Amino acid sequence: MLESRNHVILPEEKAWRALFDGIERFVLGTVQPQRVT
């Protein structure tokens, strides 16, 4: 039953993580290009 709950939560969680990760990378790359490896 826990797996079913995780399956319901995961897609949305993954989407938010990917979205924030993309924003963070964009901001860090724009504001601090020297830190990008």
C-alpha positions as CSV (number, residue, x, y, z in Angstrom):
1,M,0.0,0.0,0.0
2,L,2.9,2.3,0.7
3,E,4.1,1.8,-2.9
4,S,0.8,2.9,-4.2
5,R,1.0,6.1,-2.2
6,N,4.5,6.7,-3.5
7,H,3.4,6.2,-7.1
8,V,0.8,8.8,-6.6
9,I,3.2,11.3,-5.0
10,L,6.3,10.6,-7.1
11,P,5.3,12.1,-10.5
12,E,4.4,15.5,-9.0
13,E,7.4,15.5,-6.7
14,K,9.7,14.6,-9.6
15,A,8.2,17.5,-11.6
16,W,8.8,20.0,-8.9
17,R,12.3,18.8,-8.2
18,A,13.2,19.0,-11.9
19,L,11.6,22.4,-12.2
20,F,13.5,23.9,-9.2
21,D,16.7,22.1,-10.3
22,G,16.4,23.8,-13.7
23,I,15.7,27.2,-12.1
24,E,18.6,26.8,-9.6
25,R,21.0,25.8,-12.4
26,F,19.8,28.8,-14.6
27,V,20.2,31.2,-11.7
28,L,23.6,29.9,-10.6
29,G,24.8,29.8,-14.2
30,T,23.6,33.4,-14.8
31,V,24.7,35.0,-11.6
32,Q,27.8,32.9,-10.9
33,P,29.1,31.5,-14.2
34,Q,32.5,30.8,-12.6
35,R,30.9,28.1,-10.2
36,V,29.5,26.1,-13.1
37,T,31.6,23.0,-13.8
